[in-house]
Amino acid sequence: MGLRADLLDAGAVEEAARRAAEELGGLYALVNLVGGFAMGPLARTSEETWDRMMDLNLKSAFLATRAALGRMPDGGRIVNVGTAAVTNKSPGLAAYVASKGGLTTLTQSLAKELKARRITANAVLPTVLDTLANRRAMPNADRSSWLLPEEVAEVILFLVSEGGSIVTGNLLALEK
């Protein structure tokens, strides 16, 4: 089943969650994979870029999680996709790292908040993904350490599985 929704519009997110829960018989797992990237030192970061990073990387996860929680049974799963840059503290990524850092803090807070319902909340923090967009953006980069999307998907699948029921509040660094 595929649904299109503007993940920055609370009403659209709520409607998508309602439709998905109705058609699927509930929402057992939520994976927040929406995001954006911007480079540049803070002194040259526009307010528009800052807001875009906060919206794409943090607000979208907030809205989707809030919409899903009312439809998620006890024992459900939440996985947020962050970035290894939050632990590496790379220079020139202030807006991006701040927004993804907020996502990691949200993840850990949710793990505590949802513990009584046995809903797990974790984040995966991949390094660079080997995607067409990243290949275009960095045509001369050494891709030997880039992660395949399938590799990251395997970790997410474990976290949403029954086996992942004892993993919560974790920030899992993914790198080669």
Secondary structure, 3 states (H helix, E strand, C coil): CCCCCCCCCHHHHHHHHHHHHHHHCCCCEEEECCCCCCCECHHHCCHHHHHHHHHHHHHHHHHHHHHHHCCCCCCCEEEEECCCHHHHCCCCEHHHHHHHHHHHHHHHHHHHHCHHHCCEEEEEEECCECCHHHHHHCCCCCHHHCECHHHHHHHHHHHHCHHHHHCCCCEEEECC
